[in-house]
Amino acid sequence: MNRVRIVTIALGIGAASGGPALDLSPTTQILMENGSPYYVPATATVVSGAPVRWNNPTPTHHTVTHNDCVKDAHLCLFNSGTVAPGSHFTVSGLPAGRYPYHCSIHPIMRGQLVVTDDLSTPSQL
Ligand SMILES: [Cu+2]
């Protein structure tokens, strides 16, 4: 979890602005919901190194658990533990790849995080 190289660059770009209304925040935000699709967006694409933040605005506890955590602790790349109502969970520094995840409290809740090294790929589209 120490790949901060690209994060630093992204933050530099964001801080250089200071202009109004333009959100240049490098943090991708994912909303938890109690109804389908449960994680919004259900599939989020981020550039490797950029932080991803799951927000829980619901009155219910949830988790953000990489599916591989169920198979083998060594394959488990992120597991939030319980995220309380009004709280959030942030992860960054994941290597490029496709990471399906779920809520361990409500297994019907499923999402996917795609981390890419391709800087031209727009996020959250
Ligand atoms: Cu849940």
Backbone and ligand atoms as CSV (ligand in chain L), in Angstrom:
chain,resi,resn,atom,element,x,y,z
A,1,MET,N,N,0.833,-1.204,0.000
A,1,MET,CA,C,0.000,0.000,0.000
A,1,MET,C,C,0.867,1.254,0.000
A,2,ASN,N,N,1.932,1.261,-0.799
A,2,ASN,CA,C,2.786,2.442,-0.769
A,2,ASN,C,C,2.997,3.019,-2.151
A,3,ARG,N,N,2.090,2.765,-3.072
A,3,ARG,CA,C,2.235,3.309,-4.417
A,3,ARG,C,C,1.574,4.679,-4.489
A,4,VAL,N,N,2.273,5.679,-3.997
A,4,VAL,CA,C,1.693,7.015,-3.900
A,4,VAL,C,C,2.134,7.908,-5.042
A,5,ARG,N,N,2.949,7.390,-5.934
A,5,ARG,CA,C,3.522,8.185,-7.009
A,5,ARG,C,C,2.445,8.938,-7.804
A,6,ILE,N,N,1.451,8.219,-8.324
A,6,ILE,CA,C,0.438,8.834,-9.175
A,6,ILE,C,C,-0.502,9.726,-8.355
A,7,VAL,N,N,-0.748,9.343,-7.122
A,7,VAL,CA,C,-1.604,10.157,-6.256
A,7,VAL,C,C,-1.021,11.554,-6.105
A,8,THR,N,N,0.279,11.603,-5.902
A,8,THR,CA,C,0.939,12.889,-5.716
A,8,THR,C,C,0.749,13.782,-6.937
A,9,ILE,N,N,0.897,13.199,-8.115
A,9,ILE,CA,C,0.708,13.965,-9.338
A,9,ILE,C,C,-0.726,14.490,-9.438
A,10,ALA,N,N,-1.665,13.610,-9.171
A,10,ALA,CA,C,-3.073,13.996,-9.273
A,10,ALA,C,C,-3.409,15.114,-8.293
A,11,LEU,N,N,-2.892,15.025,-7.093
A,11,LEU,CA,C,-3.148,16.059,-6.097
A,11,LEU,C,C,-2.550,17.384,-6.545
A,12,GLY,N,N,-1.383,17.307,-7.183
A,12,GLY,CA,C,-0.743,18.523,-7.666
A,12,GLY,C,C,-1.606,19.239,-8.686
A,13,ILE,N,N,-2.194,18.478,-9.584
A,13,ILE,CA,C,-3.065,19.078,-10.592
A,13,ILE,C,C,-4.273,19.732,-9.916
A,14,GLY,N,N,-4.854,19.032,-8.969
A,14,GLY,CA,C,-6.041,19.558,-8.292
A,14,GLY,C,C,-5.728,20.818,-7.510
A,15,ALA,N,N,-4.581,20.858,-6.865
A,15,ALA,CA,C,-4.256,21.998,-6.021
A,15,ALA,C,C,-3.895,23.226,-6.849
A,16,ALA,N,N,-3.459,23.016,-8.098
A,16,ALA,CA,C,-3.055,24.137,-8.926
A,16,ALA,C,C,-4.249,24.999,-9.322
A,17,SER,N,N,-5.385,24.423,-9.391
A,17,SER,CA,C,-6.605,25.146,-9.765
A,17,SER,C,C,-7.057,26.059,-8.631
A,18,GLY,N,N,-8.031,25.987,-7.972
A,18,GLY,CA,C,-8.467,26.999,-7.025
A,18,GLY,C,C,-9.619,27.734,-7.647
A,19,GLY,N,N,-9.925,27.391,-8.854
A,19,GLY,CA,C,-11.082,27.972,-9.526
A,19,GLY,C,C,-12.366,27.420,-8.938
A,20,PRO,N,N,-13.470,28.034,-9.250
A,20,PRO,CA,C,-14.752,27.630,-8.679
A,20,PRO,C,C,-15.363,26.421,-9.392
A,21,ALA,N,N,-16.197,25.690,-8.697
A,21,ALA,CA,C,-17.136,24.709,-9.251
A,21,ALA,C,C,-16.480,23.459,-9.852
A,22,LEU,N,N,-15.271,23.566,-10.378
A,22,LEU,CA,C,-14.668,22.395,-11.005
A,22,LEU,C,C,-14.175,21.427,-9.941
A,23,ASP,N,N,-14.720,20.239,-9.928
A,23,ASP,CA,C,-14.279,19.248,-8.951
A,23,ASP,C,C,-13.149,18.421,-9.541
A,24,LEU,N,N,-11.943,18.709,-9.127
A,24,LEU,CA,C,-10.787,17.971,-9.619
A,24,LEU,C,C,-10.289,16.975,-8.586
A,25,SER,N,N,-11.134,16.695,-7.605
A,25,SER,CA,C,-10.738,15.754,-6.583
A,25,SER,C,C,-10.358,14.420,-7.202
A,26,PRO,N,N,-9.186,13.905,-6.867
A,26,PRO,CA,C,-8.762,12.630,-7.443
A,26,PRO,C,C,-9.415,11.437,-6.756
A,27,THR,N,N,-10.153,11.670,-5.700
A,27,THR,CA,C,-10.769,10.551,-4.989
A,27,THR,C,C,-12.069,10.140,-5.658
A,28,THR,N,N,-12.143,8.891,-6.063
A,28,THR,CA,C,-13.379,8.367,-6.614
A,28,THR,C,C,-14.301,7.980,-5.462
A,29,GLN,N,N,-15.535,8.431,-5.514
A,29,GLN,CA,C,-16.471,8.151,-4.430
A,29,GLN,C,C,-17.519,7.146,-4.883
A,30,ILE,N,N,-17.786,6.194,-4.043
A,30,ILE,CA,C,-18.811,5.193,-4.299
A,30,ILE,C,C,-19.809,5.256,-3.144
A,31,LEU,N,N,-21.080,5.310,-3.501
A,31,LEU,CA,C,-22.127,5.395,-2.488
A,31,LEU,C,C,-22.685,4.009,-2.178
A,32,MET,N,N,-22.865,3.740,-0.894
A,32,MET,CA,C,-23.562,2.512,-0.508
A,32,MET,C,C,-25.046,2.829,-0.407
A,33,GLU,N,N,-25.869,1.889,-0.863
A,33,GLU,CA,C,-27.316,2.063,-0.765
A,33,GLU,C,C,-27.940,0.774,-0.260
A,34,ASN,N,N,-29.099,0.911,0.373
A,34,ASN,CA,C,-29.772,-0.282,0.901
A,34,ASN,C,C,-30.573,-1.015,-0.165
A,35,GLY,N,N,-30.735,-0.404,-1.340
A,35,GLY,CA,C,-31.449,-1.058,-2.438
A,35,GLY,C,C,-30.544,-1.162,-3.648
A,36,SER,N,N,-30.995,-1.944,-4.625
A,36,SER,CA,C,-30.210,-2.132,-5.843
A,36,SER,C,C,-29.929,-0.774,-6.483
A,37,PRO,N,N,-28.731,-0.551,-7.014
A,37,PRO,CA,C,-27.618,-1.503,-7.195
A,37,PRO,C,C,-26.666,-1.595,-6.001
A,38,TYR,N,N,-27.036,-1.049,-4.866
A,38,TYR,CA,C,-26.299,-1.213,-3.598
A,38,TYR,C,C,-24.984,-0.433,-3.522
A,39,TYR,N,N,-24.168,-0.558,-4.560
A,39,TYR,CA,C,-22.968,0.283,-4.626
A,39,TYR,C,C,-23.101,1.130,-5.896
A,40,VAL,N,N,-22.977,2.428,-5.756
A,40,VAL,CA,C,-23.188,3.322,-6.901
A,40,VAL,C,C,-21.943,4.177,-7.135
A,41,PRO,N,N,-21.276,4.049,-8.290
A,41,PRO,CA,C,-21.633,3.131,-9.386
A,41,PRO,C,C,-21.260,1.697,-9.053
A,42,ALA,N,N,-22.005,0.758,-9.605
A,42,ALA,CA,C,-21.769,-0.658,-9.324
A,42,ALA,C,C,-20.393,-1.074,-9.823
A,43,THR,N,N,-19.973,-0.498,-10.933
A,43,THR,CA,C,-18.611,-0.706,-11.423
A,43,THR,C,C,-17.924,0.646,-11.514
A,44,ALA,N,N,-16.851,0.801,-10.785
A,44,ALA,CA,C,-16.092,2.049,-10.792
A,44,ALA,C,C,-14.700,1.786,-11.341
A,45,THR,N,N,-14.243,2.659,-12.227
A,45,THR,CA,C,-12.909,2.519,-12.802
A,45,THR,C,C,-12.027,3.653,-12.308
A,46,VAL,N,N,-10.865,3.300,-11.772
A,46,VAL,CA,C,-9.944,4.312,-11.265
A,46,VAL,C,C,-8.538,4.040,-11.792
A,47,VAL,N,N,-7.745,5.091,-11.831
A,47,VAL,CA,C,-6.343,4.952,-12.215
A,47,VAL,C,C,-5.575,4.404,-11.021
A,48,SER,N,N,-4.658,3.509,-11.276
A,48,SER,CA,C,-3.913,2.895,-10.174
A,48,SER,C,C,-3.208,3.963,-9.352
A,49,GLY,N,N,-3.276,3.822,-8.052
A,49,GLY,CA,C,-2.689,4.787,-7.150
A,49,GLY,C,C,-3.700,5.777,-6.609
A,50,ALA,N,N,-4.778,5.998,-7.356
A,50,ALA,CA,C,-5.784,6.959,-6.910
A,50,ALA,C,C,-6.638,6.349,-5.798
A,51,PRO,N,N,-6.997,7.151,-4.813
A,51,PRO,CA,C,-7.817,6.629,-3.725
A,51,PRO,C,C,-9.277,6.438,-4.141
A,52,VAL,N,N,-9.898,5.456,-3.533
A,52,VAL,CA,C,-11.318,5.186,-3.742
A,52,VAL,C,C,-11.979,5.228,-2.377
A,53,ARG,N,N,-13.103,5.920,-2.312
A,53,ARG,CA,C,-13.770,6.070,-1.020
A,53,ARG,C,C,-15.220,5.615,-1.119
A,54,TRP,N,N,-15.590,4.699,-0.233
A,54,TRP,CA,C,-16.978,4.257,-0.134
A,54,TRP,C,C,-17.632,5.016,1.021
A,55,ASN,N,N,-18.744,5.657,0.724
A,55,ASN,CA,C,-19.490,6.388,1.748
A,55,ASN,C,C,-20.752,5.609,2.114
A,56,ASN,N,N,-21.034,5.560,3.382
A,56,ASN,CA,C,-22.244,4.880,3.841
A,56,ASN,C,C,-23.246,5.878,4.416
A,57,PRO,N,N,-24.144,6.397,3.553
A,57,PRO,CA,C,-25.161,7.334,4.037
A,57,PRO,C,C,-26.408,6.613,4.549
A,58,THR,N,N,-26.411,5.284,4.532
A,58,THR,CA,C,-27.594,4.526,4.947
A,58,THR,C,C,-27.623,4.384,6.467
A,59,PRO,N,N,-28.766,3.985,7.018
A,59,PRO,CA,C,-28.839,3.748,8.475
A,59,PRO,C,C,-28.381,2.341,8.857
A,60,THR,N,N,-27.716,1.666,7.942
A,60,THR,CA,C,-27.364,0.256,8.119
A,60,THR,C,C,-25.846,0.069,8.051
A,61,HIS,N,N,-25.338,-0.877,8.807
A,61,HIS,CA,C,-23.919,-1.214,8.709
A,61,HIS,C,C,-23.656,-2.034,7.449
A,62,HIS,N,N,-22.550,-1.737,6.791
A,62,HIS,CA,C,-22.158,-2.489,5.610
A,62,HIS,C,C,-20.659,-2.736,5.656
A,63,THR,N,N,-20.190,-3.582,4.726
A,63,THR,CA,C,-18.748,-3.739,4.554
A,63,THR,C,C,-18.406,-3.606,3.075
A,64,VAL,N,N,-17.134,-3.408,2.813
A,64,VAL,CA,C,-16.594,-3.435,1.448
A,64,VAL,C,C,-15.516,-4.509,1.480
A,65,THR,N,N,-15.865,-5.672,0.981
A,65,THR,CA,C,-15.001,-6.843,1.127
A,65,THR,C,C,-14.636,-7.420,-0.236
A,66,HIS,N,N,-13.374,-7.393,-0.544
A,66,HIS,CA,C,-12.870,-8.001,-1.782
A,66,HIS,C,C,-13.292,-9.472,-1.796
A,67,ASN,N,N,-13.852,-9.929,-2.905
A,67,ASN,CA,C,-14.374,-11.303,-2.960
A,67,ASN,C,C,-13.324,-12.351,-2.616
A,68,ASP,N,N,-12.075,-12.095,-2.980
A,68,ASP,CA,C,-11.034,-13.085,-2.736
A,68,ASP,C,C,-10.732,-13.267,-1.249
A,69,CYS,N,N,-11.188,-12.354,-0.412
A,69,CYS,CA,C,-10.970,-12.504,1.030
A,69,CYS,C,C,-11.641,-13.775,1.538
A,70,VAL,N,N,-12.712,-14.168,0.845
A,70,VAL,CA,C,-13.444,-15.361,1.255
A,70,VAL,C,C,-12.634,-16.616,0.956
A,71,LYS,N,N,-11.833,-16.563,-0.125
A,71,LYS,CA,C,-11.055,-17.736,-0.532
A,71,LYS,C,C,-9.813,-17.918,0.332
A,72,ASP,N,N,-9.046,-16.833,0.484
A,72,ASP,CA,C,-7.729,-16.957,1.097
A,72,ASP,C,C,-7.296,-15.583,1.592
A,73,ALA,N,N,-6.918,-15.509,2.843
A,73,ALA,CA,C,-6.530,-14.230,3.432
A,73,ALA,C,C,-5.370,-13.583,2.674
A,74,HIS,N,N,-4.521,-14.403,2.055
A,74,HIS,CA,C,-3.390,-13.850,1.317
A,74,HIS,C,C,-3.810,-13.185,0.020
A,75,LEU,N,N,-4.992,-13.550,-0.478
A,75,LEU,CA,C,-5.492,-12.948,-1.720
A,75,LEU,C,C,-6.365,-11.732,-1.431
A,76,CYS,N,N,-6.611,-11.497,-0.163
A,76,CYS,CA,C,-7.540,-10.442,0.256
A,76,CYS,C,C,-6.848,-9.081,0.150
A,77,LEU,N,N,-7.295,-8.251,-0.806
A,77,LEU,CA,C,-6.610,-6.974,-1.024
A,77,LEU,C,C,-7.270,-5.805,-0.303
A,78,PHE,N,N,-8.544,-5.936,0.016
A,78,PHE,CA,C,-9.166,-4.903,0.858
A,78,PHE,C,C,-10.397,-5.471,1.543
A,79,ASN,N,N,-10.553,-5.078,2.792
A,79,ASN,CA,C,-11.709,-5.502,3.569
A,79,ASN,C,C,-11.951,-4.428,4.617
A,80,SER,N,N,-13.048,-3.732,4.474
A,80,SER,CA,C,-13.284,-2.554,5.308
A,80,SER,C,C,-13.580,-2.903,6.760
A,81,GLY,N,N,-14.055,-4.120,7.015
A,81,GLY,CA,C,-14.690,-4.344,8.302
A,81,GLY,C,C,-15.999,-3.574,8.299
A,82,THR,N,N,-16.653,-3.471,9.426
A,82,THR,CA,C,-17.950,-2.804,9.472
A,82,THR,C,C,-17.809,-1.301,9.240
A,83,VAL,N,N,-18.565,-0.804,8.258
A,83,VAL,CA,C,-18.610,0.638,8.019
A,83,VAL,C,C,-19.948,1.142,8.571
A,84,ALA,N,N,-19.875,1.896,9.641
A,84,ALA,CA,C,-21.082,2.350,10.336
A,84,ALA,C,C,-21.821,3.400,9.510
A,85,PRO,N,N,-23.113,3.586,9.793
A,85,PRO,CA,C,-23.868,4.659,9.125
A,85,PRO,C,C,-23.148,5.997,9.275
A,86,GLY,N,N,-23.038,6.710,8.168
A,86,GLY,CA,C,-22.381,8.015,8.193
A,86,GLY,C,C,-20.865,7.921,8.112
A,87,SER,N,N,-20.353,6.731,8.054
A,87,SER,CA,C,-18.902,6.553,8.009
A,87,SER,C,C,-18.449,6.200,6.589
A,88,HIS,N,N,-17.165,6.010,6.419
A,88,HIS,CA,C,-16.657,5.711,5.094
A,88,HIS,C,C,-15.429,4.818,5.187
A,89,PHE,N,N,-15.038,4.296,4.033
A,89,PHE,CA,C,-13.863,3.425,3.933
A,89,PHE,C,C,-13.086,3.841,2.691
A,90,THR,N,N,-11.790,4.013,2.840
A,90,THR,CA,C,-10.957,4.444,1.715
A,90,THR,C,C,-9.851,3.430,1.470
A,91,VAL,N,N,-9.600,3.155,0.201
A,91,VAL,CA,C,-8.495,2.272,-0.164
A,91,VAL,C,C,-7.730,2.923,-1.310
A,92,SER,N,N,-6.417,2.730,-1.344
A,92,SER,CA,C,-5.630,3.238,-2.462
A,92,SER,C,C,-4.404,2.360,-2.629
A,93,GLY,N,N,-3.734,2.509,-3.752
A,93,GLY,CA,C,-2.508,1.758,-3.978
A,93,GLY,C,C,-2.722,0.355,-4.504
A,94,LEU,N,N,-3.940,0.047,-4.969
A,94,LEU,CA,C,-4.172,-1.279,-5.535
A,94,LEU,C,C,-3.485,-1.398,-6.885
A,95,PRO,N,N,-2.892,-2.552,-7.179
A,95,PRO,CA,C,-2.338,-2.769,-8.514
A,95,PRO,C,C,-3.467,-2.860,-9.539
A,96,ALA,N,N,-3.114,-2.607,-10.800
A,96,ALA,CA,C,-4.117,-2.686,-11.852
A,96,ALA,C,C,-4.775,-4.058,-11.834
A,97,GLY,N,N,-6.075,-4.049,-12.017
A,97,GLY,CA,C,-6.802,-5.309,-12.004
A,97,GLY,C,C,-8.284,-5.061,-11.829
A,98,ARG,N,N,-8.997,-6.158,-11.742
A,98,ARG,CA,C,-10.445,-6.106,-11.612
A,98,ARG,C,C,-10.805,-6.722,-10.274
A,99,TYR,N,N,-11.462,-5.980,-9.423
A,99,TYR,CA,C,-11.715,-6.435,-8.065
A,99,TYR,C,C,-13.203,-6.470,-7.748
A,100,PRO,N,N,-13.820,-7.623,-7.925
A,100,PRO,CA,C,-15.199,-7.748,-7.472
A,100,PRO,C,C,-15.231,-7.753,-5.947
A,101,TYR,N,N,-16.235,-7.120,-5.391
A,101,TYR,CA,C,-16.333,-7.068,-3.930
A,101,TYR,C,C,-17.794,-7.182,-3.511
A,102,HIS,N,N,-18.019,-7.327,-2.230
A,102,HIS,CA,C,-19.378,-7.503,-1.721
A,102,HIS,C,C,-19.456,-6.990,-0.291
A,103,CYS,N,N,-20.671,-7.019,0.233
A,103,CYS,CA,C,-20.884,-6.695,1.643
A,103,CYS,C,C,-21.017,-8.009,2.398
A,104,SER,N,N,-20.177,-8.221,3.397
A,104,SER,CA,C,-20.201,-9.502,4.108
A,104,SER,C,C,-21.433,-9.632,5.000
A,105,ILE,N,N,-22.089,-8.515,5.293
A,105,ILE,CA,C,-23.312,-8.559,6.104
A,105,ILE,C,C,-24.518,-8.865,5.209
A,106,HIS,N,N,-24.508,-8.301,3.998
A,106,HIS,CA,C,-25.597,-8.502,3.032
A,106,HIS,C,C,-24.974,-8.981,1.715
A,107,PRO,N,N,-24.765,-10.281,1.581
A,107,PRO,CA,C,-24.045,-10.805,0.399
A,107,PRO,C,C,-24.710,-10.466,-0.933
A,108,ILE,N,N,-25.968,-10.029,-0.901
A,108,ILE,CA,C,-26.619,-9.628,-2.145
A,108,ILE,C,C,-25.988,-8.349,-2.693
A,109,MET,N,N,-25.327,-7.591,-1.828
A,109,MET,CA,C,-24.681,-6.345,-2.252
A,109,MET,C,C,-23.355,-6.674,-2.930
A,110,ARG,N,N,-23.273,-6.348,-4.207
A,110,ARG,CA,C,-22.046,-6.646,-4.938
A,110,ARG,C,C,-21.648,-5.477,-5.835
A,111,GLY,N,N,-20.365,-5.251,-5.926
A,111,GLY,CA,C,-19.851,-4.196,-6.798
A,111,GLY,C,C,-18.528,-4.631,-7.398
A,112,GLN,N,N,-17.998,-3.772,-8.246
A,112,GLN,CA,C,-16.721,-4.108,-8.870
A,112,GLN,C,C,-15.867,-2.852,-9.003
A,113,LEU,N,N,-14.632,-3.001,-8.608
A,113,LEU,CA,C,-13.662,-1.921,-8.755
A,113,LEU,C,C,-12.651,-2.322,-9.823
A,114,VAL,N,N,-12.480,-1.451,-10.816
A,114,VAL,CA,C,-11.501,-1.709,-11.873
A,114,VAL,C,C,-10.383,-0.686,-11.727
A,115,VAL,N,N,-9.169,-1.178,-11.555
A,115,VAL,CA,C,-8.004,-0.305,-11.436
A,115,VAL,C,C,-7.185,-0.445,-12.712
A,116,THR,N,N,-6.896,0.691,-13.346
A,116,THR,CA,C,-6.199,0.645,-14.626
A,116,THR,C,C,-4.945,1.505,-14.601
A,117,ASP,N,N,-3.953,1.101,-15.360
A,117,ASP,CA,C,-2.739,1.909,-15.522
A,117,ASP,C,C,-2.870,2.876,-16.689
A,118,ASP,N,N,-3.971,2.742,-17.438
A,118,ASP,CA,C,-4.181,3.578,-18.615
A,118,ASP,C,C,-4.746,4.940,-18.187
A,119,LEU,N,N,-3.905,5.948,-18.222
A,119,LEU,CA,C,-4.309,7.272,-17.735
A,119,LEU,C,C,-5.373,7.916,-18.604
A,120,SER,N,N,-5.565,7.413,-19.826
A,120,SER,CA,C,-6.552,8.041,-20.703
A,120,SER,C,C,-7.956,7.511,-20.442
A,121,THR,N,N,-8.065,6.492,-19.589
A,121,THR,CA,C,-9.385,5.940,-19.295
A,121,THR,C,C,-10.117,6.841,-18.315
A,122,PRO,N,N,-11.234,7.370,-18.675
A,122,PRO,CA,C,-11.984,8.222,-17.751
A,122,PRO,C,C,-12.553,7.395,-16.600
A,123,SER,N,N,-12.646,7.981,-15.437
A,123,SER,CA,C,-13.153,7.262,-14.280
A,123,SER,C,C,-14.678,7.310,-14.239
A,124,GLN,N,N,-15.260,6.327,-13.673
A,124,GLN,CA,C,-16.694,6.241,-13.387
A,124,GLN,C,C,-17.553,6.358,-14.646
A,125,LEU,N,N,-17.077,5.861,-15.763
A,125,LEU,CA,C,-17.935,5.880,-16.943
A,125,LEU,C,C,-18.284,4.453,-17.359
L,1,CU,CU,CU,-24.475,-4.403,3.614
